[in-house]
Amino acid sequence: MPRKIARKPQPPKLPKGEAGQVRIRREIGHDFALRQDAFGRQRLSNGTAEARRVYEVSNGGFTSTGGIVRLRNVDPLVGITSLSRQQREAGGCLRDDFERTQREGLQPQSWNERVDGTRVNAGIPDRVLSAGRAHAHAVTALGHWEVADVVRKVCLEGQSVKAIAERTGDGRDVVVKLLKVGLDLLAVHYGMMGRKAG
């Protein structure tokens, strides 16, 4: 009877482009955003702003042969030139509301908020509740889930229109249109622009 040989589990394939980004970061000494996975490979730390940055190298992609490294990390609200001032400001307000909910939610409660037994909201500070409400109302103003999804990815996650279009399979013009509709709705919600008739 032939003996069965136990095989080591094979590591899953890396997402497209990740190996190149890891190599460039190692070459230039930007390895602070790298971590080792269960198979001992260096990977980008998922979910971090540093992992979303894209390093591009001229001269065939290698710094050892004199390639110049460029870091592509443009805020999409600034990089999309067809957005109006009100649309940019509305996206910035949504981002501020979201970041305030994240910051306020992580802060420890003060002692008087812990000791006060007359609170109806179980000791959650009012500033946390109001920040959460402001963000929830803004998201509700977006209306449709596809519009809300594009606005969230651009304004809160910093994804590019190109990346969203590739992931969804929609054209870039469709993604930009959804973004503009969402930012117009937010501008009306924040009082920067009047509601259009019709």
C-alpha positions as CSV (number, residue, x, y, z in Angstrom):
1,M,0.0,0.0,0.0
2,P,1.6,3.3,-1.0
3,R,2.2,5.8,1.7
4,K,0.4,9.1,1.5
5,I,2.6,12.2,1.8
6,A,1.2,15.1,3.6
7,R,1.5,18.2,1.4
8,K,2.0,21.7,2.8
9,P,-0.9,24.0,2.2
10,Q,-0.3,26.2,-0.8
11,P,-0.5,30.0,-0.1
12,P,-3.3,31.8,-1.9
13,K,-2.4,34.0,-4.8
14,L,-1.6,37.6,-4.1
15,P,-4.0,40.3,-5.4
16,K,-2.9,41.8,-8.7
17,G,-0.1,44.3,-8.2
18,E,0.5,43.7,-4.5
19,A,3.8,41.9,-5.0
20,G,5.1,44.8,-7.0
21,Q,4.0,47.3,-4.4
22,V,5.7,45.2,-1.7
23,R,8.9,45.0,-3.7
24,I,9.0,48.8,-4.3
25,R,8.4,49.6,-0.6
26,R,11.2,47.2,0.4
27,E,13.6,48.8,-2.1
28,I,13.0,52.3,-0.9
29,G,12.8,51.4,2.8
30,H,9.0,52.1,3.3
31,D,8.4,48.7,4.9
32,F,6.4,50.2,7.8
33,A,3.1,49.3,6.1
34,L,4.1,45.7,5.5
35,R,3.3,42.6,7.6
36,Q,4.0,38.9,7.3
37,D,1.1,36.6,6.5
38,A,0.7,33.0,7.8
39,F,3.0,31.7,4.9
40,G,5.9,34.1,5.7
41,R,5.3,36.4,2.8
42,Q,5.4,40.2,3.2
43,R,2.0,41.7,2.5
44,L,0.4,45.1,2.6
45,S,-1.5,45.9,5.8
46,N,-5.1,45.8,4.5
47,G,-7.5,48.6,5.5
48,T,-4.8,51.2,6.1
49,A,-4.3,54.4,4.2
50,E,-0.7,53.5,3.6
51,A,-1.8,50.2,1.9
52,R,-4.0,52.2,-0.5
53,R,-1.2,54.4,-1.7
54,V,0.3,53.5,-5.0
55,Y,4.0,53.7,-5.7
56,E,5.0,54.0,-9.3
57,V,8.6,53.6,-10.5
58,S,9.9,54.9,-13.9
59,N,12.6,53.1,-15.8
60,G,11.0,49.7,-16.0
61,G,9.8,49.6,-12.4
62,F,13.2,49.1,-10.6
63,T,14.9,51.7,-8.4
64,S,18.2,49.8,-8.6
65,T,18.5,50.9,-12.3
66,G,17.8,54.5,-11.6
67,G,14.0,54.5,-11.6
68,I,12.3,57.5,-10.0
69,V,9.6,56.6,-7.4
70,R,6.3,58.6,-7.5
71,L,3.7,58.3,-4.8
72,R,0.1,58.5,-6.0
73,N,-2.1,59.6,-3.1
74,V,-4.3,62.3,-4.4
75,D,-7.5,63.1,-2.5
76,P,-10.2,62.2,-5.0
77,L,-12.3,65.2,-4.0
78,V,-9.3,67.4,-5.2
79,G,-8.3,65.2,-8.1
80,I,-11.6,65.1,-9.9
81,T,-11.5,68.5,-11.6
82,S,-15.1,68.4,-12.9
83,L,-16.5,68.7,-9.3
84,S,-17.9,72.1,-8.3
85,R,-16.9,73.9,-5.1
86,Q,-20.1,73.0,-3.4
87,Q,-19.7,69.3,-4.3
88,R,-16.1,69.3,-2.9
89,E,-17.3,71.1,0.3
90,A,-20.2,68.6,0.7
91,G,-17.9,65.7,0.4
92,G,-15.6,67.3,2.9
93,C,-18.5,67.8,5.4
94,L,-19.5,64.1,5.1
95,R,-15.8,63.1,5.7
96,D,-15.7,65.4,8.8
97,D,-18.9,64.0,10.2
98,F,-17.6,60.5,9.7
99,E,-14.2,61.2,11.2
100,R,-15.8,62.9,14.2
101,T,-17.9,59.8,14.9
102,Q,-14.8,57.7,14.7
103,R,-12.8,60.0,17.0
104,E,-15.5,60.6,19.5
105,G,-16.4,57.0,19.7
106,L,-12.9,56.0,20.7
107,Q,-12.5,58.6,23.5
108,P,-13.1,57.4,27.1
109,Q,-16.1,58.8,28.9
110,S,-15.4,61.5,31.5
111,W,-16.2,60.6,35.1
112,N,-19.3,62.8,35.4
113,E,-20.8,61.0,32.4
114,R,-20.2,57.6,34.1
115,V,-21.5,58.6,37.5
116,D,-24.7,60.4,36.3
117,G,-27.4,57.8,36.6
118,T,-30.2,60.0,35.2
119,R,-29.1,59.6,31.6
120,V,-31.6,57.9,29.3
121,N,-29.0,56.9,26.7
122,A,-27.1,54.6,29.0
123,G,-24.1,56.9,29.5
124,I,-23.2,57.6,25.9
125,P,-21.9,61.1,25.8
126,D,-24.1,63.6,23.9
127,R,-21.3,64.6,21.6
128,V,-20.9,61.0,20.4
129,L,-24.7,60.7,19.8
130,S,-24.9,64.0,17.9
131,A,-21.9,63.1,15.7
132,G,-23.4,59.8,14.9
133,R,-26.8,61.4,14.1
134,A,-25.2,64.0,11.8
135,H,-23.4,61.2,9.9
136,A,-26.5,59.0,9.7
137,H,-28.7,61.9,8.5
138,A,-26.2,62.8,5.8
139,V,-26.0,59.1,4.6
140,T,-29.9,59.0,4.6
141,A,-29.9,62.1,2.4
142,L,-28.1,60.2,-0.3
143,G,-31.2,58.1,-0.9
144,H,-30.1,55.3,-3.2
145,W,-27.7,52.6,-2.1
146,E,-25.5,52.8,-5.3
147,V,-25.1,56.5,-4.9
148,A,-24.3,56.1,-1.2
149,D,-21.8,53.4,-2.0
150,V,-19.8,55.5,-4.6
151,V,-19.8,58.5,-2.3
152,R,-18.6,56.4,0.7
153,K,-15.8,54.9,-1.4
154,V,-14.6,58.2,-2.7
155,C,-15.1,60.5,0.3
156,L,-14.5,58.2,3.2
157,E,-12.2,55.5,1.8
158,G,-10.3,57.7,-0.7
159,Q,-10.7,55.3,-3.6
160,S,-10.2,56.6,-7.1
161,V,-12.9,56.6,-9.7
162,K,-10.8,54.3,-11.9
163,A,-10.5,51.7,-9.1
164,I,-14.3,51.8,-8.4
165,A,-15.1,51.5,-12.1
166,E,-12.8,48.5,-12.5
167,R,-14.3,46.8,-9.4
168,T,-17.9,47.4,-10.4
169,G,-17.6,47.0,-14.1
170,D,-19.3,50.3,-14.7
171,G,-17.8,53.0,-16.9
172,R,-15.9,55.8,-15.3
173,D,-18.5,58.3,-16.5
174,V,-21.2,56.3,-14.7
175,V,-19.2,56.4,-11.5
176,V,-18.5,60.1,-11.8
177,K,-22.2,60.7,-12.5
178,L,-23.3,58.8,-9.4
179,L,-20.7,60.7,-7.3
180,K,-21.9,64.0,-8.6
181,V,-25.5,63.2,-7.9
182,G,-24.6,62.1,-4.3
183,L,-22.5,65.2,-3.7
184,D,-25.3,67.4,-5.0
185,L,-27.7,65.7,-2.6
186,L,-25.2,66.2,0.3
187,A,-24.8,69.9,-0.7
188,V,-28.6,70.4,-0.4
189,H,-28.6,68.5,2.9
190,Y,-25.8,70.7,4.4
191,G,-27.5,73.8,3.1
192,M,-24.8,74.8,0.6
193,M,-27.1,74.6,-2.4
194,G,-30.8,75.0,-2.9
195,R,-33.0,72.1,-4.0
196,K,-33.4,72.1,-7.8
197,A,-36.9,72.3,-9.2
198,G,-38.3,69.5,-11.3
